[in-house]
Amino acid sequence: MALSASPSLLIMCLVVILVGVTVQGSEAAEPLACDPRDGNTKNLPFCRVSLPTGERVRDLIGRLTLEEKVKLLGDNAAAIPRLGIKGYEWWSEALHGVSNVGRGTRFAPPFPAATSFPQVITTAASFNASLWEAIGRAVSDEARAMYNGGIAGLTFWSPNVNIFRDPRWGRGQETPGEDPVLAGAYAASYVKGLQGNDGNRLKVAACCKHFTAYDLDNWNGVDRFHFNAQVSKQDIEDTFDVPFRMCVKDGRVASVMCSYNQVNGVPTCADPNLLKKTVRAQWRLDGYIVSDCDSVGVLYASQHYASSPEKAAAAAIKAGLDLDCGPFLGMHTQDAVRKGLLREADVDGALANTLTVQMRLGMFDGEPSAQPYGKLGPADVCSKAHQDLAHEAAVQGIVLLKNSGPSLPLSPRRHRTVAVIGPNSDASVAMIGNYAGVACGYTTPLQGIGRYAKAIHQAGCANAACADDKLFGAAIKAARHADATILVMGLDQSLEAENRDRPNLLMPGRQQDLITKVAAASKGPTILVLMSGGPLDITFAKNDPRVAGILWAGYPGQAGGAAIADILFGAANPGGKLPLTWYPQEYVTKLPMTDMRMRASQPTGYPGRTYRFYQGPAVYRFGHGLGYSQFVHTLASAPTLVSVPVDGHRRVNTTDISNKAIRVTHARCGKLSMTLHVDVKNTGSKDGTHTLLVFSAPPSGGHWAPRKQLVAFQKVHVPARAQQRVQVNIHVCKLLSVVDKSGIRRIPLGQHSLHVGDLRHSVSLQAQSLGIIKS
C-alpha cells in the first residue's frame, strides 16, 4: 500500500482530514452500531444477536438506499445516522505488531506504543509455526485492547504472503521468503493467531495480500502501478497462488487483497477469474476482497483498462471486489448503476461480504466492553510476556551463516573489551523494518553487547549508504585494541523498502571496504552481523579468513540487540535457517526483475528463480544455518511404497499413463499421507533447538517438476547428547504433487527421493486403480 498511490488518494486523505472521520479519541470505544442506549435502533433485526448473521445482514442491506450503500464501499466508510451506524476506517495494519501505517489505528495515551516483533522475513527463518501463531495471538490481544480504547480498528490488512521471487525486491522483507509452502504455512499460522478460535466469531479480521504475482515495486523505470506481470498457468498454480490458497483454505482468513499490477493484461482487482472464480468459488473465501490502496483508480487512470470511471467501478465490483481502499467506488458506483453498467444487486453482494465480517467481529453487537475480548486494555499492550516473546522470536530467527574455528560463541571472560562498529551498531528504529508501529522500547546491538563486555563504539560509516571512509580510521583503531570486533552492517529502509527495489546485491557504498580493513586490523576475532531483508553478496566475507563468523539478523524487532548479543555470547544457541537463497551479484545481471519465469531455460541461459529451480552458484542456499550444537539424523521408520487410489470412470488418456503422473483431482486424496519417524541426536555439549527440513525430489523425467521442494518442517528441542524422535506427516496430494505446463497439478508416479539433512530415502508412489483414469 502507498499513501501517495495517485492524485485521487491524496484527495481522499485531504477529505479524511477535513471531515475528521477516522478514529475516535483515546476513551473507551463506543459501539459502531446497535448502541443499547439508542431506542430507535437497538431492537431492529440487524441488531439482534440471537438471529443468524446472514439474516441480520440482509435486513440491514434492505434498509439502505443506493446512495448509502455506495458510501460503504470505501475504506473510509461513512456514517448512517438514521440507522445508528457510525463511520468506520477499514485500513489498519499488523504485519509484525500493531502499526499506525493505516489510517484506522494511531498511538495515544494510554496506548503510546505496541510490541514490535521481528520483521516477517526474520520470523520466517525460525521455521516455527507455533511461534508464528503465538505472535499472532499477542498482536491481536494488543489490537483488541487498542480497539477497546477507541484508537484502533479491527480489520488488519496483514500478512503479506507474496513470494520473494527476486532478491532485489524492496518489500521482500515483509514476506516469509521464497518457498510457497513455507509462505503458506506462515500465512495460515499467523492468521489463526490473529483471528482466534472462537468458532465463527473473529478476534480481529486478517487479510492475505497482495493477490497475485506481485513482487516488483519500482525497478529500472518500471513501477507496480504500470507493471503487467506475464505469468504462465504453471507458475501461477505452482508458486504464486500457493500461499494465498493455504491462507484461505487452511487459515480461513477473513479477507484477501488484490494487487496493483496486471496479470497477463488484466488488473488483478478487475479479474473475475482471480477473484470470483478462484478466491471466492474454488477456495471458498468466507470474507471480503479489498483492493490495494487506490488500485481501482490506478486501473482506470494509469493502466487505462476501462474507458470511463463508471466502467472501471463496474468491472471491479462485477469481478468480485467488495471494498475499495480509496474513494473511487464511492465516487463512481452510483452512476455505474444508473447507467446500467452494474446492478444494485452486485453492490448488495459486495456489502453482504463486508458487513458479515463486521458482524463476526461483534461490531453490531452493542457495547464492546460487554463482548468477548472486551476486557483487554492498556495492561495487555507492551506486556512483559509480549516483549519476552519478541525477544524469543528474534533469537529463533537469527541465522548463523559462518563460524570458523569455531570462534563463536564469544566468552565474556576472554573477550572483555569488544569493538562494536558499523552503521547498524546502535540501530533502533532500523531494527523494526517497514509497516511497523511505535515500539515499546529498544535494545540496540550496542546496548545488548554492552551487557556482556565493555563496548568500544565506532560507527565507521555515517549511515547505511556509507558514502565515504571518513570514519574508518577510528573504527580500525578500536579493532586493533579490542579483544574482539563485532561489525553490525547491512541495509535499512533508505535502501530497501516499499517503492524502493535495490539495483544490485552488493554491500552499500564503502561497507565492504570497511569490513575488510577492520577485519585485517582486528586484534581478536572479527564477527560480521548483517541486518537486511533481502540477500547480500558477501562472498568476500565468506572467503575472508579474518572474518571468523557471520550472523544474519534480518530486521530483528525491538529486542533485536539483546537477541544478537545473546547469540554472540552463547546465552542462546542459534537455530534459524535461511528462508531464501543468497545469490552472487552475477545472478541479477542475467535477468530483469520483470521476467516472471520461475523455471530455468538452458537454451536461453535463463538461470531460474529460487532454490526450487535455480541450479547455479549461491553464496548461501535456502535452508542454510549453523548452530553451536551438531545434530545427526537417523531414519527410524518410513514407507517405501504408497498407493494412490485413483478413479474416474472415463476414457483412458495415454498421455497420463506415459508421463506417469495422475491429476490430483482424480485421486482420492482425502487424508492420504505418509509418516516418517526421524531420530534427531544432539552430539554437541550445548542444548539446542533443531530445525528439521524435509525436501522431496520428484521422479526424473518430469520436465515441469522442480529440482526439489520443501514438504515439511518442524522445530525440535534436543538437550546436549540426547535424542528426540520426530514424527513428520506428508500429505501426498498437496506436497508430493507437481504442476504441468497447462497449470494442472499432478502426482508423479515412481520413485520420490526424500531429503532430511544428509539422509536420503526413496518412496515409490503407485496408482491403485478404482476405475478408469481420465486426462
C-alpha positions in Angstrom: 0.0 0.0 0.0 1.1 3.5 -0.6 -0.2 6.8 0.8 0.8 8.5 -2.4 -0.5 5.9 -4.9 -2.3 8.5 -7.1 -3.8 12.0 -7.0 -7.2 10.6 -6.1 -5.9 9.0 -3.0 -4.3 12.3 -2.0 -7.7 13.9 -2.4 -9.2 11.2 -0.2 -6.6 11.8 2.5 -7.5 15.5 2.5 -11.2 14.7 2.8 -10.5 12.4 5.7 -8.6 15.2 7.5 -11.3 17.8 6.8 -14.2 15.7 7.9 -12.4 14.1 10.7 -13.9 10.6 10.1 -11.0 8.4 11.2 -10.6 7.0 14.7 -12.2 8.1 17.9 -10.4 9.5 20.8 -8.5 7.5 23.4 -11.6 7.0 25.6 -13.3 3.6 25.6 -14.8 2.7 22.2 -18.4 3.3 21.6 -20.4 0.8 19.6 -20.1 1.1 15.8 -23.8 0.3 15.7 -26.7 -1.1 17.7 -25.9 1.1 20.7 -28.2 -0.3 23.5 -28.8 3.3 24.5 -30.4 4.1 21.1 -34.0 3.1 21.5 -34.6 3.7 17.7 -32.2 1.0 16.5 -31.4 -1.4 19.3 -34.4 -3.7 18.5 -34.0 -3.7 14.8 -33.4 -7.2 13.3 -29.9 -6.4 12.2 -29.1 -5.6 15.9 -30.5 -8.9 17.3 -27.5 -11.1 18.2 -29.9 -14.1 18.5 -30.6 -14.0 14.8 -28.3 -15.8 12.2 -25.7 -13.5 10.8 -27.0 -13.8 7.2 -30.4 -12.7 8.3 -29.1 -9.7 10.1 -27.0 -8.7 7.1 -29.9 -9.0 4.7 -32.1 -6.9 7.0 -29.5 -4.1 7.2 -28.9 -4.1 3.4 -32.6 -3.9 2.8 -32.9 -0.7 4.8 -30.1 1.1 2.9 -30.6 3.4 0.0 -28.3 3.1 -3.0 -26.6 6.4 -2.0 -26.0 5.0 1.5 -24.7 1.7 0.1 -22.0 3.2 -2.2 -20.7 5.3 0.8 -19.9 1.9 2.5 -17.8 0.7 -0.4 -14.6 2.5 0.5 -12.2 2.1 3.4 -13.4 5.3 5.0 -17.0 4.0 5.3 -19.5 6.8 6.0 -21.8 7.0 9.0 -25.5 6.3 8.5 -27.0 8.3 11.4 -30.6 7.3 10.8 -29.7 3.7 11.4 -27.3 4.5 14.3 -24.3 3.4 12.3 -21.0 5.4 12.9 -18.3 5.8 10.3 -15.5 3.2 10.2 -12.0 3.2 8.8 -11.2 -0.2 7.5 -7.5 0.3 6.9 -5.3 -0.9 9.8 -2.0 -2.9 9.6 -0.4 -5.5 11.8 2.4 -7.0 9.8 4.6 -7.8 12.8 2.8 -5.8 15.5 0.1 -3.2 15.6 1.1 -0.4 13.2 0.0 3.1 12.6 0.7 2.9 8.9 -3.1 2.6 8.2 -5.5 5.4 9.0 -7.6 3.1 11.2 -5.1 3.0 14.1 -3.0 5.5 15.9 -1.0 5.7 19.1 -2.0 7.9 22.0 -2.1 7.6 25.8 -2.8 5.2 27.4 -1.6 3.3 24.3 1.6 5.1 23.3 3.2 2.0 21.7 2.8 -1.6 20.8 5.1 -4.6 20.8 7.2 -4.6 17.6 8.1 -8.2 16.7 10.8 -9.1 14.2 10.1 -8.4 10.6 8.4 -11.3 8.9 11.5 -12.5 6.9 13.3 -12.9 10.2 10.5 -14.7 12.0 10.0 -17.0 9.0 13.7 -18.1 9.4 12.6 -19.7 12.7 10.6 -22.3 10.7 8.4 -22.5 13.8 4.6 -22.5 13.1 3.7 -22.4 16.8 5.8 -19.3 17.2 4.0 -17.6 14.3 0.6 -18.3 15.8 1.8 -17.1 19.2 2.9 -13.8 17.7 -0.5 -13.5 16.0 -2.3 -14.1 19.3 -0.1 -11.4 21.0 -0.7 -8.9 18.2 -4.4 -9.5 18.3 -4.5 -9.0 22.1 -2.9 -5.6 21.6 -5.1 -4.8 18.6 -8.3 -5.6 20.5 -7.1 -3.7 23.5 -6.5 -0.6 21.4 -9.9 -1.0 19.7 -11.5 -1.1 23.1 -9.6 2.1 23.9 -11.1 3.7 20.8 -7.9 4.2 18.8 -7.8 1.2 16.5 -9.9 -0.7 14.1 -10.5 -4.5 13.9 -9.7 -5.1 10.2 -6.0 -5.5 9.8 -4.6 -5.9 6.3 -1.8 -8.3 7.1 0.0 -10.6 6.4 1.9 -10.1 3.2 2.4 -13.6 1.7 3.8 -12.8 -1.7 6.7 -15.0 -2.9 10.1 -13.4 -2.5 10.8 -14.1 -6.2 13.6 -11.6 -7.0 16.3 -10.8 -4.4 16.2 -7.1 -5.2 12.6 -6.6 -4.2 12.3 -3.9 -1.5 9.3 -5.4 0.1 10.7 -8.9 0.3 11.4 -8.2 3.9 7.6 -8.3 4.6 7.2 -11.8 3.3 8.0 -15.3 4.6 10.5 -15.9 1.9 10.8 -17.7 -1.5 9.2 -21.1 -0.8 5.4 -21.3 -1.4 4.8 -24.0 1.2 6.7 -22.1 3.9 4.9 -18.9 3.0 1.5 -20.6 3.1 2.2 -22.3 6.4 3.3 -18.9 7.8 0.1 -17.3 6.5 -2.2 -19.9 8.0 -0.5 -19.9 11.4 -0.3 -16.1 11.8 -3.9 -15.7 10.6 -5.1 -18.3 13.1 -3.3 -16.4 15.8 -4.8 -13.1 14.8 -8.4 -14.2 14.2 -8.7 -16.5 17.2 -10.5 -19.8 17.5 -13.9 -18.8 18.8 -16.0 -20.5 16.0 -17.4 -18.0 13.5 -16.6 -15.0 15.7 -13.4 -13.1 14.8 -11.0 -11.6 17.3 -9.7 -9.4 14.5 -10.1 -9.8 10.8 -6.8 -10.6 9.0 -6.1 -10.1 5.3 -3.7 -12.0 3.0 -2.1 -9.7 0.4 -1.3 -8.9 -2.4 -3.0 -11.3 -4.8 -1.3 -12.2 -7.1 2.2 -12.3 -8.7 3.0 -9.0 -7.0 6.8 -8.7 -6.3 8.0 -5.6 -8.1 7.7 -2.1 -6.7 10.0 0.3 -8.7 12.8 -1.1 -10.7 14.6 0.3 -13.7 11.8 2.6 -14.7 9.0 0.1 -14.2 6.6 0.6 -11.3 3.9 -1.5 -9.7 1.1 0.7 -11.0 2.0 0.0 -14.6 3.6 -3.4 -14.5 1.9 -6.2 -16.4 3.2 -9.5 -15.0 3.3 -12.1 -17.7 2.9 -15.4 -15.8 2.3 -18.9 -17.0 -0.5 -21.0 -15.8 2.1 -23.4 -14.4 3.8 -20.7 -12.3 0.5 -19.3 -11.1 -0.6 -22.6 -9.8 2.8 -23.9 -8.7 4.2 -20.8 -7.0 2.4 -17.6 -6.8 -1.1 -18.7 -5.7 0.0 -21.4 -3.2 0.4 -19.1 -0.1 -3.0 -17.5 -0.8 -4.8 -20.8 -1.2 -3.3 -22.1 2.0 -4.2 -18.8 3.8 -7.8 -19.1 2.7 -8.3 -22.8 3.0 -6.1 -23.6 5.9 -6.0 -20.3 7.8 -9.7 -19.4 7.0 -8.6 -15.8 6.6 -11.4 -13.1 6.6 -10.0 -11.1 3.7 -7.8 -11.2 0.6 -6.3 -8.1 -1.0 -5.8 -7.8 -4.8 -2.7 -6.0 -6.0 -1.8 -3.0 -8.2 -0.3 -5.0 -11.1 -1.9 -6.6 -14.0 -1.5 -10.3 -14.6 -1.4 -11.3 -18.3 -3.0 -8.0 -19.3 -5.8 -7.8 -16.7 -5.7 -5.8 -13.5 -6.0 -8.2 -10.6 -8.7 -6.1 -9.0 -10.9 -6.4 -12.1 -10.2 -10.1 -12.9 -13.2 -12.3 -12.3 -11.1 -15.4 -12.9 -8.9 -14.5 -10.0 -11.4 -13.0 -7.6 -14.8 -14.7 -8.2 -13.7 -17.9 -9.7 -10.5 -18.7 -7.7 -10.7 -16.9 -4.4 -14.4 -17.0 -3.9 -15.6 -20.1 -5.7 -12.7 -22.5 -5.7 -11.1 -21.6 -2.3 -14.4 -20.6 -0.7 -13.3 -17.4 0.9 -15.5 -16.6 3.9 -14.9 -12.9 4.0 -14.4 -9.9 1.7 -12.0 -8.9 -1.1 -10.3 -5.5 -0.8 -8.2 -3.5 -3.3 -4.8 -2.3 -2.5 -5.0 1.4 -1.9 -6.4 3.2 -4.9 -6.0 0.2 -7.1 -9.3 0.8 -8.8 -8.3 4.4 -9.6 -5.0 3.1 -10.9 -6.6 0.6 -13.2 -8.6 3.4 -14.7 -6.2 6.4 -14.7 -2.8 4.6 -15.0 -3.5 1.3 -16.8 -6.4 2.7 -18.9 -8.2 -0.6 -18.5 -11.6 1.0 -18.7 -12.8 3.9 -20.9 -14.8 5.6 -18.1 -14.7 5.8 -14.3 -18.1 4.1 -14.2 -17.0 1.2 -16.3 -13.9 0.8 -14.1 -16.1 0.7 -11.0 -18.5 -1.8 -12.6 -15.6 -4.0 -13.8 -14.1 -4.2 -10.3 -17.3 -5.0 -8.5 -18.5 -7.5 -11.1 -15.1 -9.2 -10.9 -15.6 -9.8 -7.2 -14.2 -6.8 -5.4 -16.1 -5.9 -2.2 -14.2 -3.0 -0.8 -12.1 -0.2 -2.2 -9.2 1.2 -0.3 -9.7 4.6 -1.8 -12.5 6.9 -2.9 -13.1 5.6 -6.4 -16.0 3.2 -5.9 -17.7 5.7 -3.6 -17.5 8.4 -6.3 -18.5 6.4 -9.3 -20.6 3.3 -8.4 -23.9 5.1 -8.1 -23.5 6.5 -11.6 -22.5 3.0 -12.9 -25.8 1.6 -11.6 -27.8 4.5 -13.1 -26.1 3.9 -16.5 -27.0 0.2 -16.4 -23.3 -0.9 -16.2 -23.9 -2.5 -12.8 -26.9 -4.0 -10.9 -27.7 -2.8 -7.5 -27.7 -6.4 -6.6 -24.0 -6.5 -7.3 -23.5 -3.7 -4.8 -25.6 -5.7 -2.3 -23.4 -8.7 -2.8 -20.2 -6.7 -2.0 -21.8 -5.2 1.1 -23.0 -8.6 2.3 -19.4 -9.7 2.4 -18.0 -6.7 4.3 -21.0 -6.4 6.7 -20.8 -10.1 7.5 -17.2 -9.7 8.6 -18.1 -6.7 10.8 -20.8 -8.7 12.4 -18.5 -11.6 13.0 -16.2 -9.1 14.8 -19.1 -8.1 17.1 -19.3 -4.6 15.7 -23.1 -4.8 15.6 -23.4 -6.4 19.0 -23.6 -3.4 21.2 -21.1 -2.4 23.8 -17.5 -3.6 23.0 -16.8 -3.9 26.7 -19.5 -6.5 27.2 -18.2 -8.8 24.4 -15.5 -11.4 24.3 -12.1 -9.7 24.4 -13.9 -6.6 25.8 -11.8 -6.6 29.0 -8.5 -6.3 27.1 -6.9 -2.9 27.9 -3.6 -1.0 28.4 -2.1 -3.7 30.6 -2.3 -6.1 27.7 -0.2 -3.9 25.4 3.6 -4.0 25.7 3.2 -6.6 28.5 6.3 -8.4 29.7 5.0 -11.6 28.2 4.7 -10.0 24.7 8.1 -8.3 25.0 9.7 -11.6 26.0 8.0 -13.2 23.0 9.5 -10.5 20.7 12.9 -11.3 22.1 12.4 -15.1 21.7 11.2 -14.6 18.1 14.4 -12.7 17.3 16.6 -15.4 18.9 14.8 -18.1 16.9 15.0 -16.1 13.6 18.7 -15.1 13.6 20.8 -17.3 11.3 24.4 -18.2 11.9 26.0 -18.3 8.4 29.7 -18.9 9.2 31.6 -19.9 12.3 35.3 -20.6 11.6 37.2 -22.3 14.3 34.6 -22.2 15.8 35.1 -18.6 17.0 31.6 -18.3 18.4 30.3 -18.0 21.0 32.5 -15.3 22.4 33.5 -15.6 26.0 32.8 -12.7 28.5 35.9 -13.8 30.3 38.3 -13.8 27.3 36.6 -11.0 25.4 36.3 -8.3 28.0 36.5 -5.4 25.5 34.7 -5.5 22.2 34.8 -3.0 19.4 31.3 -2.5 18.1 31.4 -1.0 14.7 29.1 -0.2 11.8 26.2 1.9 10.7 23.7 -0.5 12.3 25.7 -1.0 15.5 23.4 1.3 17.5 20.3 0.9 15.4 16.9 1.2 17.0 14.1 2.1 14.5 16.1 0.4 11.7 15.6 -3.0 13.5 11.8 -3.0 13.1 11.8 -2.7 9.3 8.7 -1.3 7.5 5.0 -1.4 8.2 5.9 -1.1 11.9 4.3 0.9 14.6 5.8 2.6 17.7 7.9 0.1 19.6 7.6 -0.4 23.4 11.3 0.3 23.6 14.5 -0.8 22.0 17.6 -2.8 22.9 20.2 -1.8 20.3 23.1 -4.1 19.3 25.5 -1.8 21.2 23.3 -2.0 24.3 22.9 -5.7 24.1 26.7 -6.4 23.6 27.4 -3.9 26.5 25.6 -6.3 28.9 28.3 -8.9 28.2 31.5 -6.9 27.7 32.9 -3.4 27.7 31.9 -2.0 24.3 34.1 0.4 22.4 31.8 2.0 19.8 32.7 3.5 16.5 30.2 3.9 13.7 32.7 3.5 10.8 30.1 4.9 8.4 27.7 7.8 8.9 24.8 5.7 7.7 24.0 2.5 5.8 24.8 4.2 2.5 28.4 4.5 3.7 29.3 7.0 1.0 32.9 7.7 2.3 35.7 6.5 4.5 35.9 9.5 6.8 35.1 7.4 9.9 37.2 4.4 9.0 40.3 5.4 11.0 38.7 5.5 14.4 37.0 2.2 13.7 40.2 0.5 12.7 41.9 1.8 15.8 39.2 0.4 18.0 39.5 -3.0 16.4 43.3 -3.0 17.0 42.9 -2.7 20.7 39.8 -4.8 21.5 39.7 -8.4 22.4 37.0 -9.0 19.7 35.4 -6.9 17.0 31.7 -7.0 16.0 30.7 -5.3 12.8 27.0 -4.6 12.5 26.4 -3.7 8.9 23.8 -4.2 6.1 20.8 -2.3 4.9 17.9 -0.2 6.2 14.7 1.3 4.9 16.6 4.0 3.0 18.0 1.2 0.8 15.2 -1.3 0.5 11.5 -0.6 1.2 8.1 -0.2 -0.4 8.6 1.6 -3.7 12.4 1.1 -3.4 13.8 -2.0 -5.1 17.6 -2.5 -5.0 19.7 -2.1 -8.1 22.1 -4.9 -7.0 23.1 -7.3 -4.3 26.3 -5.6 -3.2 27.1 -4.2 0.2 26.1 -0.5 0.1 28.8 2.2 -0.6 32.1 1.6 1.2 30.8 -1.1 3.6 32.8 -3.9 2.1 35.9 -1.8 2.3 35.3 -1.1 6.0 34.6 -4.7 6.8 37.8 -5.9 5.1 40.0 -3.2 6.6 38.7 -3.7 10.1 39.0 -7.4 9.9 42.6 -7.1 8.8 43.4 -4.9 11.7 41.4 -6.6 14.5 43.4 -8.0 17.4 40.8 -10.6 18.1 38.1 -12.5 16.2 36.0 -10.4 13.8 32.3 -11.2 13.7 30.1 -9.7 11.0 26.4 -9.2 11.8 24.1 -8.3 9.0 20.7 -6.5 9.1 18.8 -6.8 5.9 15.5 -8.1 4.4 17.0 -9.2 1.1 20.2 -11.2 0.5 23.6 -9.6 0.1 26.6 -10.9 -1.9 29.1 -11.3 0.9 31.3 -13.8 -0.9 34.3 -11.6 0.1 33.5 -12.1 3.8 32.6 -15.7 3.5 36.0 -16.4 2.0 38.0 -14.0 4.2 39.7 -16.0 7.0 39.9 -12.8 9.1 36.1 -12.7 9.3 35.6 -15.6 11.7 31.8 -15.5 12.0 28.8 -14.2 10.2 25.2 -13.7 11.6 22.2 -12.6 9.6 19.6 -10.9 11.8 17.2 -9.7 9.2 15.3 -6.9 10.9 15.1 -8.4 14.4 12.5 -6.1 16.0 12.5 -4.1 19.2 14.6 -6.7 21.2 17.0 -7.3 18.3 20.1 -6.1 20.0 19.5 -8.3 23.0 18.9 -11.3 20.8 22.1 -10.7 18.7 24.2 -10.4 21.9 22.7 -13.5 23.5 23.7 -15.5 20.4 27.2 -13.9 20.1 28.0 -14.7 23.7 26.4 -18.1 23.9 23.4 -17.4 26.1 21.3 -18.6 23.2 22.1 -21.3 20.6 21.2 -20.2 17.1 18.8 -22.4 15.1 17.5 -20.2 12.3 17.6 -21.2 8.7 17.6 -19.0 5.6 14.1 -18.7 4.1 15.6 -17.5 0.8 18.6 -18.1 -1.5 21.6 -15.7 -1.2 22.7 -15.2 -4.8 26.0 -13.8 -6.1 25.8 -10.4 -7.8 26.4 -12.1 -11.2 22.9 -13.7 -10.8 21.0 -10.5 -11.1 22.9 -9.4 -14.2 21.3 -12.3 -16.1 17.7 -11.5 -15.6 15.5 -8.4 -15.3 13.0 -8.2 -12.4 10.2 -8.0 -14.9 10.8 -11.6 -16.1 8.4 -13.6 -14.0 9.5 -17.1 -15.2 10.4 -19.4 -12.3 12.0 -22.3 -14.3 15.4 -22.2 -15.8 15.9 -22.3 -19.5 19.2 -23.7 -20.7 18.9 -22.7 -24.4 18.5 -19.0 -23.4 20.8 -19.0 -20.4 17.9 -18.0 -18.1 19.0 -19.2 -14.6 15.6 -19.8 -13.0 14.5 -18.5 -9.6 14.6 -19.7 -6.0 16.1 -22.9 -4.8 13.4 -25.0 -6.4 14.5 -24.1 -10.0 17.9 -22.4 -9.8 20.9 -24.7 -10.0 23.8 -22.1 -10.2 26.2 -21.0 -7.6 25.0 -19.4 -4.4 26.6 -17.5 -1.6 24.3 -19.4 0.9 21.5 -21.7 0.0 17.9 -21.8 1.2 17.8 -23.7 4.5 21.4 -22.9 5.4 22.0 -22.2 9.1 24.6 -23.3 11.6 24.4 -23.7 15.4 26.6 -24.3 18.4 25.4 -28.0 18.5 25.7 -30.7 15.9 22.7 -32.7 15.0 22.6 -36.2 13.4 19.5 -37.6 11.7 18.6 -41.2 11.7 15.5 -42.5 9.8 13.6 -44.7 12.4 10.8 -45.6 10.0 9.4 -44.6 6.7 7.3 -46.3 4.0 8.9 -47.4 0.8 5.6 -47.8 -1.1 2.5 -45.6 -1.1 -0.6 -46.5 -3.1 -2.6 -43.6 -4.5 -6.3 -44.5 -5.0 -7.5 -43.3 -8.4 -10.9 -43.4 -10.0 -12.8 -41.6 -12.8 -14.9 -43.9 -14.9 -13.9 -42.1 -18.0 -11.8 -42.9 -21.1 -8.2 -43.7 -20.7 -5.8 -41.0 -21.7 -2.5 -42.4 -22.8 -0.6 -39.2 -22.0 -1.4 -39.7 -18.4 0.0 -43.2 -18.4 3.1 -42.5 -20.5 4.0 -39.5 -18.3 3.3 -41.5 -15.2 1.5 -38.6 -13.5 -2.1 -38.5 -12.5 -4.3 -35.5 -11.8 -4.7 -34.7 -8.2 -8.4 -34.1 -8.9 -8.7 -37.8 -10.0 -7.0 -39.2 -6.9 -8.9 -40.0 -3.7 -6.7 -37.7 -1.7 -8.7 -37.2 1.5 -6.2 -37.7 4.3 -3.8 -39.7 2.1 -0.5 -39.1 3.8 2.8 -40.8 4.7 4.5 -40.7 8.0 8.2 -40.5 8.7 9.8 -41.0 12.1 13.2 -39.3 12.3 15.6 -39.5 15.3 17.5 -36.3 15.9 20.5 -36.6 18.1 22.4 -33.6 19.6 26.1 -34.7 19.6 27.2 -31.3 21.0 27.8 -30.1 24.5 25.0 -27.4 24.4 21.3 -27.8 24.4 19.8 -26.8 21.1 16.7 -26.4 19.1 17.0 -28.0 15.7 15.1 -27.0 12.5 14.2 -30.2 10.7 13.6 -29.6 7.0 12.2 -32.3 4.7 12.5 -31.9 1.0 11.2 -34.1 -1.8 12.7 -34.6 -5.3 10.2 -36.0 -7.7 11.0 -38.8 -10.2 13.3 -37.7 -13.0 11.8 -37.1 -16.5 9.1 -34.7 -15.5 10.2 -31.5 -17.3 7.7 -29.4 -15.4 9.0 -30.6 -11.9 11.1 -28.5 -9.5 14.6 -29.8 -8.6 13.3 -30.3 -5.1 10.6 -28.8 -2.9 10.0 -28.3 0.8 7.4 -30.7 2.0 7.6 -30.5 5.8 9.5 -28.7 8.6 9.5 -29.0 12.4 11.3 -27.4 15.3 12.6 -29.8 18.0 14.4 -29.0 21.2 17.2 -31.6 22.0 19.3 -31.4 25.1 23.0 -31.9 24.8 24.0 -35.5 23.9 20.3 -36.5 23.9 18.0 -37.7 21.2 14.4 -36.9 20.2 12.1 -38.7 17.8 10.2 -36.5 15.4 7.0 -37.6 13.6 6.6 -36.0 10.1 3.4 -36.3 8.2 3.4 -35.6 4.5 0.1 -35.1 2.6 0.7 -36.9 -0.7 -1.6 -34.9 -3.0 -0.7 -31.5 -1.5 3.0 -31.9 -1.1 4.3 -34.6 -3.4 2.4 -33.2 -6.5 3.8 -31.0 -9.2 2.2 -28.8 -11.8 2.4 -29.4 -15.6 2.7 -26.7 -18.3 -1.1 -26.4 -18.5 -1.3 -25.5 -14.8 -2.7 -28.9 -13.8 -1.5 -30.3 -10.6 -0.4 -34.0 -10.9 1.1 -36.7 -8.7 4.2 -38.2 -10.4 4.3 -42.0 -10.0 7.5 -43.7 -9.3 10.5 -43.0 -7.0 10.4 -39.9 -4.9 13.5 -39.0 -3.0 13.1 -37.5 0.4 15.9 -35.4 1.8 16.4 -34.8 5.6 19.8 -33.2 6.1 22.3 -35.8 4.7 19.7 -38.6 4.8 18.1 -39.8 1.5 15.1 -42.1 1.4 13.2 -43.3 -1.6 9.5 -43.9 -1.6 7.6 -45.2 -4.6 4.1 -43.9 -5.4 1.9 -46.3 -7.4 -1.6 -45.9 -8.7 -4.3 -48.1 -7.2 -6.9 -48.1 -9.9 -10.6 -47.9 -8.7 -11.9 -47.1 -12.2 -10.6 -45.6 -15.4 -8.2 -42.7 -15.4 -9.2 -39.6 -17.3 -6.9 -36.9 -18.7 
